[in-house]
Amino acid sequence: MVELMEREAKKRKAPVYTLKGEIKSPFQHLVAALLSSRTRDEATASAVQRLFSKVRTPEELAELNEEEIAELIKGVGFYRVKARRLKELARKLVEDYNSEVPLKFEELVKLPGIGRKSANVVLAYSGIPAIPVDTHVHRISNRLGLVKTEKPEETEERLKEIFPVSMWDKVNKAFVGFGQTVCKPVKPLCDECPLRDECPKVEVKG
Ligand code: SF4
């Protein structure tokens, strides 16, 4: 199932796969995760590209003022608030962590603007087993009947029981990519979905 999702998402050039070249370091994953909340994937992708064309490190980000950051990330939801958070985040990394991203869940969630999902994104994309659950992962897991949960934290715990640790690094990307391209929040492309035969929520047209 995960492989089918991954294949479909790559074929359809899901942003989560096409952005791979832009986002490499834990710092860049941290920033991208912060920008992505309450924002369309395409808008996040554009903001990430603009910001990282100017800054590559926490020091460089900390040197920009809030207005400059806001201008670069314009287009993402609550961009002024996020500009302030990014500035605080960059300062904290420079001052308290020697410009390194701490790769521990408990430390990550103490950083400005970083919640459970973002912390898990940074861990998962840094090679540390984790399953970040965003709206795509939560929605698709419930639609497919893998889980029956209200909250993303519950979905995370359940998915960790379902999938072996060796697969955790693939789960987030495959689900997100599939959610960006096929199992969309509104009007999912059920007619074109490779999982329609097993899906209890398949929407049949006509
Ligand atoms: S059949 Fe429809 S609802 Fe089910 S996983 Fe596929 S796109 Fe999503």
Residues whose N, C-alpha, C, O or C-beta is under 5 A from the ligand:
A	BS01	SF4	R143 V182 C183 P188 L189 C190 C193 L195 R196 C199 K201 V202 E203
